[in-house]
Amino acid sequence: MFKSKKKRFVALEVDEYVIRAIVMNSLDIKQAVVYEHPLKAGIMEGDTIRDEMALFDELKELVSAWGIKRHDVRFFVPDSSVMMKSFEHPADVVSAKLKAYVEMELGQTIHLPFTNPLIDVYDAKPNDGEATLFAAPSEEVGKMAGLLDDVSLTPTVADVRTLSTIRFLENMNAFTDKKSYLVTDWSIAGVSISIYTPGELEFLRYQTIDTSMQKWKSRQVDIGEVQFSYDGEIEEYRMQLIDQIAEIDRILNFYRFSLYKGEKAVDELIVLGDSPDISYILGEIRANYNTPVTYIGDAEVQKMYPNFKARHVPLIGLVHKEVN
């Protein structure tokens, strides 16, 4: 999608409530600098930009304050817009040519529900005749890329957050061959749910959590950390969490009985995310599911990345994305 040969770059996350960045001034992630800045309510709604001028002002100020002017920047495609679709391809189409193949076949043998999509291809098992297409409408991604360009950054990579998270988990050897994992990544306003069997992403869904960002208060601890707390009755928020936790059961049953006719089931649940209520979420999942649960918290991340925390997982995966 974008091209650049610079070694220094920024992995950037713009969420409904926070702007978070890993700044790579060299290729050694141990030397990276982490920044976080709270985002005012109303600038983003979910992962959609609502006030472009306000976001431009925020980003312009941060680019100057963080000293990242003219850096390459990698960012995430809006979770809610991503569509995943498996497709077959001729045996003589190698992995490096799959994206061009998809572009040629769009509207012919491969159909998407929107025009002018931005696409990426994930080829889990090269030369097996199957691959996975990820597509998103170009409008929102282009809007963010344009804003980043306007504040003197150079957009080079737009990645799917779930793929970055899985890339991180693969690097820390969280997966065992032939086992299937349901990964839940919890933020304040949503949860990304995926099912992954090493080498194959089988399911992907993003679900919003109905909460008003006006009720969430931020506190800037230092340049690399913002803490959030709920200004209201926490139980009203937790009712929304319970609904999402219950949805996991429906997805597990769909996977086991609809996709695999009872012959295969998810072996493990993985819980992670930057939700301030992640301890409650973890406790409820462990209490309600017999499937083994693994939590990726700060301690687990810091075994490999001492300077980072659990909320940085997707960004670390984005740093590690190989760029052609």
N, C-alpha and C positions, 0 to 999 in steps of 0.2 A: 504493500500500500504506500509506504513511504521509503525513502532511501537516504542514507547518510553513512559516512565512513569515520565519523568522529568517535574517539574512545570514551570521552566523558559524556555522561547522560544522566537523566533524572527519570526514576520510576515514580509516576504520579497517580494518586488516587483522589478523585473529587467526588465526595459523597454528599448526601443531603445535609450532613451536620459537620463534616470535617474535610479539610484538605490535608493530605498526608503525602510525604515525599521521602524517597531514598535518593540521595545525591551521590553519584559515582563520579569522582574526579580521577579515578584510576580504575583498572579492572579488578582490583582487590576489594571485595565486599567488606573485609575487615576494616578498611579505611573509610567506609562510607559514612555519611552524616545523615541523620534522620531529623525531619522537621514535621511538626503538626500545627495546624491552625484551625480554630473553630470557624465554621461557616454560618453566617446569619440565617435564621429561618426565613423561608420565602424565596431565596435565590434559586434553590433547587427544589423540585417536587418529585420525591422518589429519586430516580436517576435522570430526570428530564430537566433541562435548563429552563427556568421560568423568567429570570431577569438577567439577560446577557450583559447589560452594561454594568450591573452590580458585580457580577462574576468577573468581568474584565477588570474592574477596579481592584478587586481583591487579589486576583492573580498578578496584576502588574505590580502591586505593592510587595507581594511575596517574592516575586522574581528578583526584585531589587534587594530586599532584605536578606534573602537566602543566597545571593550572589550567584545566580544560575542563568544569567542572561546569555543567550546564544547557545545554551546547552541543547543537545538532542533530548527529546522527551518521549517516554513510553507511557501509555495510558490505557484505561480499560473501556471496552465497549459497554454501553448501558446493559446491565443484567437483564432487565425486563424486555429488551428488544431482541435478544439472541434466539435464533432458531437452530436446532440441531437436526440433521437429516443424513441418514446413511444412504450410500449409493454404490452401485457396482460400476466397474470400469474395465476396459479391455486389458488383457494381461500384459500387453506391450507398453502400457502407459506407466512409466516409473513414477515414484513418489514426487520427484522434483517437477514433474510435468502435470501433476494432478490439478493444480489450481487453474492452469491454462485450459485443461480438458473441461473442467466445470464451467468456466467462462464461455467456452464454445458450445456447451450442451444446454446452457440455461435457456428455458423456453422451448427446448426440443425434447430431450429425454429427462431433464431435471427441471422441476417447476418449484417456484417459490411464491409466497403470497404477496410479495411487494416487488416493485421495479427498482432498478439501479441499486442492487444490494452490494454491501461490502462483504467479501467472503474470505474464509480461511479454510484450509483443509487439514484434517488430522488423519494421518495414515499409520494406524497402530501396528499393523503387520504388513510390511512392504511385500509386494508381489503376490498378495492373496486375492486380488481382484475386487476388494472392498475397501472403502474409506468413509470418513465422516466429514460432512460439510457443515460449517458454522457460518451463518449468514445473519446480517443485521441491516436494517434500513440505513441508507447512507446519510440521511438528513441529520440525525442527532450526532453521529460520529463526526460528520463533516463540520457541524456547528462547534463541537469541542475542539477539533483540530484547528479550525479557523481562529478561535479565541486564543489558543496556545501560540499560534503563529503571530497573532497581533501583539502578544506581550513579549515578543522576542525569544520565543522558544522554537525549536525545530521538531515537529511531530515526525517520528520515525516508525513507531510500532503502536498498533491498536490491538490489544489482546482480549481474549475472553477470560474473565476473572477466574472462573472455575478451572480452566486449563492451567493458569498460573498457580492456583492452589494445589492441583494435582502434581504439577511439576515440583513444587516444594516437598510434598509428601513422598514423592518418588526419591528425591535427593536424600531424605532422611530415612529411607528404607522402611516406610510405614506399611508397605503392601507385601503380601505373600502371594506367589503365583497360584492361580486357580481358585483363589478366594475372591469373593465379591464384597464390596464395601459401599455403604451408603454414607456419603459425606455431607454434613450439614454445616454451613458457614453462616453464623448469626450476626447480623448488625442490629442497630436500634430499630430500623424501619423495614427490615426484610430478612428473609432466609433463602439462601441458595442451596438447593438439594440436588445431589448428583449420585449416580450409582456407577461405580468403576470396578471393573475386573482388569487387573494389570494388562495393559495393552489395548483396552477397549472401554471407552466411555459409553455406557448403555442408556443413561437416562440423565436429563437435565431439566430443572424447573426452578424458576425464581418466584417466590411468593412474598407479597407485601404484608407488613404488620401495621395494622391500623392504629397509628399514634400521631399526636400532634407534636411537631418539633418545638412548638412554643412552650411545651411543658418540660423540655429538656434543657437543663442549665449546664453551661460549660465552665471549666476552670483550667486556665493555662498553668500547668505545673512548671514546665520549662520549655525550651524551643522544640523539644522532641516529644512532648507529651501533653495531651489535653484530656482531662477527665470529665465525664458526663454523669449527671444525676437527675432523677425524675422528680419534678416539683409538683407533687400531687399524691393521690392514693396509688401506691405501687400495685395494689391488687387489680386495679382497673387495667393496667398495662399487662399484668400477668395473665389475665383472662385471654388476651390476644395471643400470648405465647402458648397457652394451653391448646388453643385451636390449632396452631401450627404444629405443635408436638403431636397432636392427635392425627394430623394429616400424614405423618410419617407412617403410621400403621396402614393407611390406605395405599400408600406407595409401595410398602413392603409386600402387601398382598397382591397388588397389581403385578409387581415384578415376578413374584413366585408363581401365581396361578394363571394370570393372563398371558404373560410372556413365555413362561417356562412350564406351564401345565402341571405345576406341583413338583417338578423334577429338579429345581434349583432355587435356592433362597439366598438372601443376603447373609453373609457370615459375620459381619462386624459393622457397628455404627461408629463413625468418627465425628466428634463434635469439636468445633473451633469457632473463632470469630471475635469481633471487638465489642460485642454487646456488654454493657455494664452489668447486665443481669445473667451473665453466662453461667454462674454457679447455680442459680435457680434452674436454668434450662437443663444443665447437666444432671442435677438431682432428679428432676422430673422424668427425664429420658431413662435414667438408670432405674427409677422406681416403676416405670410403666412398660419396659421392654426386657424380654429375656435374652435377646441378642447381646453378645458382648459389646461393651462401649469403651472406646478409647478417646481420651481428652487430650487435645494438643494445646497446652497452656504455655505460659512464659517459660517454665522450667524445661519443658520438652524442646522448645525452640532454641533456648540458650545453650543446650548441649552442643549444637552445631554453630549457632550464631550468637555469641555472647552479648553482642551489642544491640540485639533486637528483642522484641516481645511478640506474643501471639498475634496481636493486631496487625503485625507487619507481614504475616504469612503470604498473602496474595502478592504483595509488592516484592518480596524476596523471590518468589517464583517468576515475577515479571523481569527482575534483574537477570535471572538465569535463562531467559528465553534466548534461544539461538536465532540470530538474525542473518539471513542470507545476504 
